[in-house]
Amino acid sequence: MAGLTVAALAAVGFLAYQASANVPADLAAKPSASPSGPATPAPAPGGGTKAADPLALPEESGTGTRVVYALGARRVWLVDANDKVTRTFAVMPSTVNPKPGTYAVTTRSGSVAGSDGVRVEHVVRFARVDGVTIGFSAAVDGTMASPDPTRKTGGIRMTRADGDALWTFAAVNSKVVVVP
């Protein structure tokens, strides 16, 4: 078995050497940054371009202390006054979503029944859409199930630990920035 491993590693090493030795000169040169535009992203293994870090704070998400909620990424970032992310976590969105924009925390509740009937804690409300109040919360039973698509709900669910962190971070009037 060890002999097969050694042979395979030797073959891979030889093929890698051959490939690097046969790279055309124009491909081996490092590209220079263009002064008129952004640098081209580096190619990713298997073709395409290098994907952006999915955990990175979205651009154009405001400045200063804020909660950033990315609808498409289903993620929240807690950002301090120096624009440093102190925590990020995945969430389960509600069936009714706020439009991208800047909001403020309007009310908070320690423990209530959610709009879907589930007992929730650390509710941080910040928007109202079509009569549905939108806010962050954590189910007391720890679940983050997808909401019933036939019901209008406004609870953006997270784990209890993330709910604790958001509760501590976002007082009434705290800024909430929603991005696409």
Secondary structure, DSSP 8 states (H G I E B T S, - for coil): -HHHHHHHHHHHHHHHHHHHHT--HHHHS-----TTS-----B-TTSSB----TTS--TT--SSSEEEEETTTTEEEEE-TTS-EEEEEE-B--SS---SEEEE--EEEEEEE-TTS-EEEEEEEEEEETTEEEEEEEETT-------TTS---EEEE-HHHHHHHHHH--TT-EEEEE-
